[in-house]
């Protein structure tokens, strides 16, 4: 399977493929949920190892990162600073208690390598992305396609799924 990894092309195709993507979502919603998830899991397991995330880094360059309250201790330790200093320097807290990294691209993205400075202690949202190993795709189409033009893994898994579902 030939994979598309050029971000500019993926971004362009995310716009031009909109009608096809809408047709795919409509048809995929008629599938048995477990069978659709099984197809996604199989394709994700096949495609993900073929894509070098360090060659891309687009998620770290373009996503807003949620931070859970219990997720600041370990990165702070790794960086040799207190949790209070970590939160003051890197986190914005909303009035509702929601916490976000306070900049895009991510503070911890090393631009020259696309590696994460806190990879071992990164946040749960970072560990889970692109979340194609999570069941119930039929309930998550909006979020998956929100990242379709941003992530080569999501793009290629959805393109491969379309070939099966739309035939």
HELIX and SHEET records of a PDB file:
HELIX    1   1 UNK A    7  UNK A   16  1                                  10    
HELIX    2   2 UNK A   18  UNK A   28  1                                  11    
HELIX    3   3 UNK A   33  UNK A   47  1                                  15    
HELIX    4   4 UNK A   48  UNK A   50  5                                   3    
HELIX    5   5 UNK A   53  UNK A   55  5                                   3    
HELIX    6   6 UNK A   58  UNK A   62  1                                   5    
HELIX    7   7 UNK A   69  UNK A   71  5                                   3    
HELIX    8   8 UNK A   72  UNK A   79  1                                   8    
HELIX    9   9 UNK A   83  UNK A   90  1                                   8    
HELIX   10  10 UNK A  119  UNK A  121  5                                   3    
HELIX   11  11 UNK A  124  UNK A  128  1                                   5    
HELIX   12  12 UNK A  137  UNK A  139  5                                   3    
HELIX   13  13 UNK A  141  UNK A  146  1                                   6    
HELIX   14  14 UNK A  152  UNK A  165  1                                  14    
SHEET    1   A 3 UNK A  66  UNK A  67  0                                        
SHEET    2   A 3 UNK A  99  UNK A 101 -1                                        
SHEET    3   A 3 UNK A  91  UNK A  93 -1                                        
SHEET    1   B 2 UNK A 109  UNK A 110  0                                        
SHEET    2   B 2 UNK A 115  UNK A 116 -1                                        
END                                                                             
